Amino acid sequence: MSDYRTAATAAEFAANLAQVNSRIAAACTRAGREVSQVRLLPVSKTVDETRMRAAIAAGMRSFGENKVQEAKAKSAALADVDGLSWSVIGHLQTNKARDVVAFADEFQALDSLRLAETLDRRLQAAGRGLDVFVQVNTSAEQSKYGLPVAEVPGFLAALPQFTGLRVRGLMTLAVFSPDAAAVRACFVRLRELRDRLRDDLPEQVSVDELSMGMSGDFELAIEEGATVVRVGQAIFGSRPTPDSLYWPADGV
Ligand SMILES: *Cc1c(COP(=O)(O)O)cnc(C)c1O
């Protein structure tokens, strides 16, 4: 595991952010893409309110959180700050749909029709919509969340009935491997799926966005077409908690 420099002050956050942004720019240049085509989503799980405020002072306004409870608590604690937006990027149980509808601007881990139906019902009741990404399992690991590639077309075809869901794109986690070719293959799989889907998509549904790439692999993801990169540790510093807390790993 790499060591990431922990940021606590606004100046430290600005420095880490500048470094990530310049790596994003370099990856875009290599891929012949514009930096404006890639959105950086800072992932703030485990980060406390004091450090959140330093990150905000460094200019960050949108945050990704894996767990809805933690995200909800932070959005309440930071309610005095104007213009923050919250993206829930982790697996969601149906009984937490109401919480997401209460504060989130985006949900990136849609992977079942039951959840789509429940979210939509809550959204209709609240009179609002929600940007969503469909999570795809591109690593073929039994242990990971997300729909198998083969099930995505049928799943997307069923989504237009849920008018509160604004389907923006696809999201994936690559295989956790030091083998860059294996990681890249996951990103290629998501992009190729998106390109195939485009020909035959319900008109209410878009898959233009590709959310892929984290601290360890966001440059590869950008080279393969990511439009959203979800970066935590490279901005906030190494996390004290193991990743198995956020997605099931083999043997856990
Ligand atoms: C934590 C998390 C990330 C960011 O991972 P880092 O290693 O901190 O960059 C990205 N996506 C999801 C779903 C996460 O839970």
Residues whose N, C-alpha, C, O or C-beta is under 5 A from the ligand:
A	BS01	LIG	V43 N66 I89 M214 S215 R230 V231 G232 Q233 A234 Y246
